Amino acid sequence: MPPETRRLDGRPVAAAVDEATRRRIAAAPPGTRPPTLASVHRGLPTPFGFYRRQQARAAAAAGIRFRDEPLPPDAGPAELAALLERLDADPSVHAVLLEHPLPPPFDFGTAIAHLRPDKDVDGVGAANLGALLDGRARHAPAVALAAVEIARHYRLPFEGEPVAVVGRSATVGLPLALLLAARPPGADATVTVAHSRTADLQGALARARTIFSCAGRPGLLRRAVVPEGAAIVDVGLSSVPDPDRPGGVRAVGDADGADLDGWADALTPVPGGVGPVTVAALMRSTVDAWERLEGVGREP
Ligand code: NAP
């Protein structure tokens, strides 16, 4: 049994990514338009609102302009399409993030298709997701990039190794599985993808040296299903009642940290693990888009 389960802090990983991002912005020739990220949302109290506040803070710290683009309360799919087309055509906007999931009558896939792949900064449009298959995506989902980044930073066993991804959504689990399985600069990993219909989760995870959990199911990962000595990158993020604050909530991941202590080799905490790295990865992707669209930096 491993003596102690290492907690893998995402903040130093995010700080290293942010530092490199700031250096790239500082290296642009004088007079270059500043990188600009637009956030399109319905302005309602959803988890996206929490991400948006974090993104606005991170953008300000990095030197990225953050443009808040709320939809009017009575707006429908046609207004959303018009707004995205306007942002796509606006040369002062380099990257656009669209709230998701969106409820009916909105259709996320139809809406995001109004953005060119360069501006679809979270890589969730069909063009970018499809291009992930052959390593030609302009952007990949920031959360998937972050999960790989944190695993690499802490040298978790995943490159060329058996790993598991729990979750198969088009925006988190599957893009992450593709990044992990890809040839370099992908991770050459041998990937098992598990989901809610997996008959034997313990059996599916048995060979994994690192488990990337993207289910959003608190307590899913326990000793009963995790092989001893495995590392866990916990991408799951759920709100549960906070026992210390009556009426309050707190964020938790998929892993039951108390149960896994002394069993798992390493675990990214929630909060403070994948989350901060995801925000940093989004800022880096914004600068990727800016360099391409402005013809500056390492990717003219
Ligand atoms: P989602 O669309 O709800 O997908 C969840 C996936 O988990 C589905 O594929 C589902 O299987 C699978 N699943 C559910 N219960 C399961 C179980 N008991 N056993 C095995 N698999 C199970 O969610 P998402 O958009 O992919 O997001 C996944 C998680 O990542 C959420 O908690 C979200 O909040 C979090 N997230 C975190 C960040 C961050 O920065 N940390 C960013 C984005 C998202 P089926 O396909 O069979 O339904």
Residues whose N, C-alpha, C, O or C-beta is under 5 A from the ligand:
A	BS01	NAP	V143 V166 G167 R168 S169 V172 G173 A194 H195 S196 R197 C214 A215 G216 R217 V235 G236 L237 S238 V274 G275 T278
